[in-house]
Amino acid sequence: MTRVSTAGDAWSTWSAPAKLNLFLHIVGRRADGYHLLQTAFQLLDWGDEISLRVRSDGQIHRHDPLPDIPEAADLVVRAARALREASGCGLGADIGVVKRIPLGGGLGGGSSDAATALVGLNALWGCGLDVESLARIGLGLGADVPVFVRGHSAWAEGIGEALTELALPEPWYVIVDPGASVPTAELFAAPELTRAAPQLTIPRFLAGESTVNVFEPVVRTRYPRVASALDWLGQHGQARLSGSGGCIFTAVNSEEAARRIVNEVPAGMRGIAARGVNESPLMTRLRDWQAKGQ
């Protein structure tokens, strides 16, 4: 029997990992204007942390709201409210976020936080919704939310919602945040954006066929700090933009190498050493909770 947490329970902490887009192609456009993508998501062993505490009064409240973002527009709060509506649950939640993933960085921070709220509260409230149901709720919040709900590195097509699990190598990465928050809408609207990349297949990708991030030339031209970071990190390996944000990354062959490069990151930039993982640390956390709750 599933254990339902009560309002008297203490806070519980849940992982909200970052992701990298190992490549990103736009291969077309739907009639409604949405771009059709192909990408490979690799999850990381590093990211935000979400703290959850059940409330009996049905209220949902974030304890550390983001500046200039109303609570009703906050993705974590919206996720909790969407789950409550879909499940018919009458409980509420206090939500805290330890924010490490930079906003506008292309690392999926907001989407991952929302997914963790869905997964964690589904467990704590005893809603009993399956992964497919949670992913559908997540898609209503953002195209990247389902991959975090499913908790596995994946190949993505469509607008990013058509997912196929991938078994990828799990290298160490150096991630550099140059401090430039890049708005996704601006990039998708850029007239110089390549919107007709050739279709790729999973076998060809896994065999090492050449790929790009189509947003990188746009970001490089418009955001000099990102261009500088790409040039610097490119001295240590193939530097690539992640998603439609401002952060860049390169794979290295060891934790030692990753931490050495991070220690050399130029002033004004932030370096992060993280391991690529196929299974999300959120899934490990969920299994631990389920084991203790039975």
C-alpha positions as CSV (number, residue, x, y, z in Angstrom):
1,M,0.0,0.0,0.0
2,T,1.3,3.5,-0.9
3,R,2.1,5.6,2.0
4,V,0.6,9.1,2.0
5,S,2.7,11.8,3.8
6,T,0.9,13.9,6.3
7,A,1.0,17.5,7.1
8,G,3.0,16.7,10.2
9,D,5.9,15.2,8.2
10,A,9.2,17.0,7.9
11,W,10.6,18.4,4.6
12,S,11.8,15.9,2.1
13,T,14.5,16.7,-0.5
14,W,14.3,15.6,-4.2
15,S,16.8,15.9,-7.0
16,A,16.1,18.1,-10.0
17,P,19.0,17.4,-12.4
18,A,20.3,19.5,-15.3
19,K,20.5,18.2,-18.8
20,L,22.6,18.8,-21.9
21,N,21.5,18.8,-25.5
22,L,24.3,16.9,-27.2
23,F,23.1,18.3,-30.5
24,L,20.0,20.2,-31.6
25,H,18.6,20.3,-35.2
26,I,15.5,22.0,-36.5
27,V,14.1,19.8,-39.3
28,G,10.8,21.6,-40.1
29,R,7.9,23.4,-38.8
30,R,4.3,22.5,-38.0
31,A,1.3,24.2,-39.4
32,D,0.7,25.9,-36.1
33,G,4.2,27.5,-36.2
34,Y,6.0,25.2,-33.7
35,H,9.4,24.0,-34.8
36,L,10.1,20.3,-35.3
37,L,13.3,19.3,-33.5
38,Q,15.7,16.4,-33.2
39,T,18.0,16.3,-30.2
40,A,19.6,14.0,-27.7
41,F,19.2,14.8,-24.0
42,Q,21.8,13.6,-21.6
43,L,20.9,14.0,-17.9
44,L,23.5,15.1,-15.4
45,D,24.3,14.1,-11.8
46,W,24.2,17.8,-10.8
47,G,21.4,20.3,-10.6
48,D,18.8,21.9,-8.3
49,E,17.2,20.5,-5.2
50,I,13.5,20.7,-4.4
51,S,12.2,20.5,-0.8
52,L,8.6,19.4,-0.3
53,R,6.4,19.4,2.7
54,V,2.7,18.3,2.7
55,R,0.1,20.7,3.9
56,S,-3.4,19.6,4.9
57,D,-5.1,22.9,4.0
58,G,-4.7,22.5,0.2
59,Q,-2.5,25.6,-0.2
60,I,0.5,25.5,-2.4
61,H,3.2,27.9,-1.5
62,R,6.8,28.5,-2.7
63,H,9.0,29.6,0.1
64,D,11.7,31.3,-1.9
65,P,10.0,32.9,-5.0
66,L,12.0,34.0,-7.9
67,P,12.4,37.8,-8.3
68,D,9.9,39.4,-10.6
69,I,8.0,36.1,-11.2
70,P,4.5,36.0,-9.7
71,E,3.9,32.7,-7.8
72,A,1.1,31.9,-10.2
73,A,3.5,32.0,-13.1
74,D,6.2,29.9,-11.3
75,L,6.7,26.6,-13.1
76,V,7.1,24.6,-9.8
77,V,3.9,26.1,-8.4
78,R,2.1,25.5,-11.7
79,A,3.3,21.9,-11.7
80,A,1.9,21.3,-8.2
81,R,-1.4,22.9,-9.0
82,A,-1.7,20.9,-12.3
83,L,-1.1,17.7,-10.4
84,R,-3.6,18.5,-7.8
85,E,-6.2,19.3,-10.4
86,A,-5.5,16.2,-12.5
87,S,-5.5,13.8,-9.5
88,G,-8.3,15.4,-7.5
89,C,-6.0,15.5,-4.4
90,G,-7.1,17.8,-1.7
91,L,-3.7,18.2,-0.1
92,G,-1.3,21.1,-0.5
93,A,2.5,21.7,-0.3
94,D,5.2,24.0,0.8
95,I,8.0,24.1,-1.8
96,G,11.6,25.2,-1.5
97,V,14.1,25.3,-4.3
98,V,17.9,25.3,-4.0
99,K,18.7,26.9,-7.3
100,R,22.0,26.0,-8.9
101,I,21.1,25.7,-12.6
102,P,21.3,29.1,-14.2
103,L,18.2,30.7,-15.7
104,G,18.3,31.0,-19.5
105,G,21.3,28.6,-19.6
106,G,19.8,25.9,-21.8
107,L,20.3,23.3,-19.0
108,G,16.6,22.7,-18.4
109,G,16.4,24.1,-14.8
110,G,12.8,25.3,-14.8
111,S,11.6,22.2,-16.6
112,S,13.5,19.9,-14.2
113,D,12.2,21.7,-11.2
114,A,8.6,21.3,-12.5
115,A,9.1,17.6,-13.2
116,T,10.5,17.0,-9.8
117,A,7.5,18.7,-8.2
118,L,5.3,16.4,-10.2
119,V,7.2,13.2,-9.3
120,G,7.8,14.1,-5.7
121,L,4.2,15.3,-4.9
122,N,2.7,12.4,-6.8
123,A,4.5,10.2,-4.2
124,L,4.0,12.3,-1.1
125,W,0.3,12.9,-1.9
126,G,-0.3,9.3,-2.8
127,C,-1.9,10.3,-6.1
128,G,-0.9,7.0,-7.8
129,L,-0.5,8.5,-11.3
130,D,1.8,6.6,-13.6
131,V,4.7,8.0,-15.6
132,E,2.6,8.5,-18.8
133,S,0.1,10.6,-16.9
134,L,2.7,12.7,-15.2
135,A,4.5,13.2,-18.6
136,R,1.2,14.4,-20.1
137,I,0.8,16.9,-17.3
138,G,4.4,18.0,-17.7
139,L,4.0,18.6,-21.5
140,G,1.3,21.2,-20.7
141,L,4.0,23.0,-18.7
142,G,6.8,22.8,-21.2
143,A,8.2,20.6,-24.0
144,D,11.3,19.6,-21.9
145,V,9.4,18.6,-18.8
146,P,8.5,15.0,-19.9
147,V,12.1,13.9,-20.3
148,F,12.8,14.8,-16.7
149,V,9.6,13.1,-15.6
150,R,10.6,9.9,-17.4
151,G,14.1,10.2,-15.8
152,H,16.2,8.8,-18.6
153,S,18.6,10.2,-21.2
154,A,16.6,10.2,-24.5
155,W,16.4,11.0,-28.2
156,A,13.7,13.6,-28.8
157,E,11.7,14.5,-31.8
158,G,8.5,16.5,-32.6
159,I,8.6,19.6,-30.4
160,G,10.7,17.7,-28.0
161,E,8.0,15.5,-26.6
162,A,8.4,12.3,-28.6
163,L,11.0,10.5,-26.6
164,T,13.0,7.3,-27.1
165,E,15.4,6.2,-24.3
166,L,19.0,6.2,-25.1
167,A,21.9,4.3,-23.6
168,L,24.7,6.8,-23.9
169,P,28.3,6.9,-22.7
170,E,28.5,8.6,-19.3
171,P,31.5,11.0,-19.6
172,W,32.5,13.8,-17.3
173,Y,31.6,17.3,-18.7
174,V,32.9,20.7,-18.1
175,I,30.0,23.2,-18.3
176,V,30.7,26.9,-18.5
177,D,28.1,29.5,-17.6
178,P,29.3,32.8,-19.1
179,G,26.6,34.7,-17.3
180,A,24.4,35.4,-20.3
181,S,20.7,34.5,-19.9
182,V,19.5,33.8,-23.4
183,P,15.7,34.0,-24.1
184,T,14.5,31.1,-26.2
185,A,11.8,33.0,-28.0
186,E,14.4,35.4,-29.4
187,L,16.4,32.6,-30.9
188,F,13.4,30.8,-32.5
189,A,12.4,34.1,-34.1
190,A,15.9,34.9,-35.5
191,P,15.7,35.2,-39.3
192,E,19.2,33.7,-39.7
193,L,18.3,30.5,-37.8
194,T,18.7,27.3,-39.9
195,R,15.3,25.6,-40.0
196,A,15.8,22.8,-42.5
197,A,18.6,20.6,-41.1
198,P,18.6,17.1,-42.6
199,Q,16.8,14.3,-40.7
200,L,19.0,12.2,-38.5
201,T,18.4,8.7,-37.2
202,I,19.3,7.2,-33.8
203,P,21.7,4.6,-35.3
204,R,23.5,7.3,-37.4
205,F,23.8,9.5,-34.3
206,L,25.1,6.7,-32.1
207,A,27.6,5.8,-34.9
208,G,29.1,9.3,-34.6
209,E,27.5,11.2,-37.6
210,S,28.4,14.9,-37.4
211,T,25.8,17.1,-35.6
212,V,25.5,20.7,-34.6
213,N,23.4,23.0,-32.4
214,V,21.6,25.2,-34.9
215,F,21.2,28.0,-32.3
216,E,25.0,28.3,-31.7
217,P,25.8,30.7,-34.7
218,V,22.9,32.9,-33.6
219,V,23.9,33.0,-30.0
220,R,27.6,33.5,-30.9
221,T,26.7,36.6,-33.0
222,R,24.3,38.1,-30.5
223,Y,26.0,37.3,-27.2
224,P,29.7,38.1,-27.1
225,R,30.1,36.6,-23.6
226,V,28.9,33.2,-25.0
227,A,31.2,33.6,-28.0
228,S,34.2,34.2,-25.7
229,A,33.3,31.2,-23.6
230,L,33.0,29.0,-26.7
231,D,36.4,30.1,-27.8
232,W,38.0,29.5,-24.4
233,L,36.4,26.1,-23.8
234,G,37.2,25.1,-27.4
235,Q,40.9,25.0,-26.4
236,H,40.0,22.0,-24.2
237,G,37.8,20.0,-26.5
238,Q,34.8,20.4,-28.8
239,A,32.8,23.1,-27.1
240,R,29.0,23.2,-27.9
241,L,26.0,25.2,-26.8
242,S,23.3,23.4,-24.8
243,G,19.8,23.8,-26.0
244,S,18.7,27.3,-26.7
245,G,20.5,28.9,-23.7
246,G,23.8,30.5,-22.9
247,C,25.7,27.7,-21.3
248,I,28.3,25.6,-23.1
249,F,30.0,22.3,-22.5
250,T,32.6,19.8,-23.6
251,A,33.2,16.2,-22.7
252,V,36.4,15.1,-21.0
253,N,37.9,11.7,-20.1
254,S,38.0,12.0,-16.3
255,E,36.7,13.7,-13.2
256,E,40.2,15.0,-12.6
257,A,40.4,16.6,-16.0
258,A,37.0,18.2,-15.6
259,R,37.9,19.7,-12.2
260,R,41.2,20.9,-13.5
261,I,39.6,22.8,-16.4
262,V,36.9,24.2,-14.1
263,N,39.7,25.7,-11.9
264,E,41.0,27.5,-14.9
265,V,37.7,29.1,-16.0
266,P,38.3,32.8,-16.7
267,A,37.0,35.4,-14.3
268,G,33.4,36.4,-14.8
269,M,32.4,32.9,-15.8
270,R,31.3,29.9,-13.7
271,G,32.6,26.4,-14.3
272,I,30.8,23.2,-13.3
273,A,32.1,19.6,-13.4
274,A,29.3,17.1,-13.8
275,R,28.9,13.5,-14.8
276,G,26.6,12.5,-17.6
277,V,24.1,9.8,-16.5
278,N,21.5,7.7,-18.3
279,E,19.2,7.4,-15.3
280,S,18.2,10.5,-13.4
281,P,19.1,10.9,-9.7
282,L,15.4,11.7,-9.3
283,M,14.6,8.1,-10.1
284,T,17.0,6.9,-7.5
285,R,15.4,9.2,-4.9
286,L,11.9,8.0,-5.8
287,R,12.9,4.3,-5.4
288,D,14.4,5.2,-2.0
289,W,11.2,6.9,-0.9
290,Q,9.1,4.0,-2.1
291,A,11.2,1.5,-0.3
292,K,11.0,3.4,3.0
293,G,7.3,4.1,2.5
294,Q,6.2,0.5,2.1
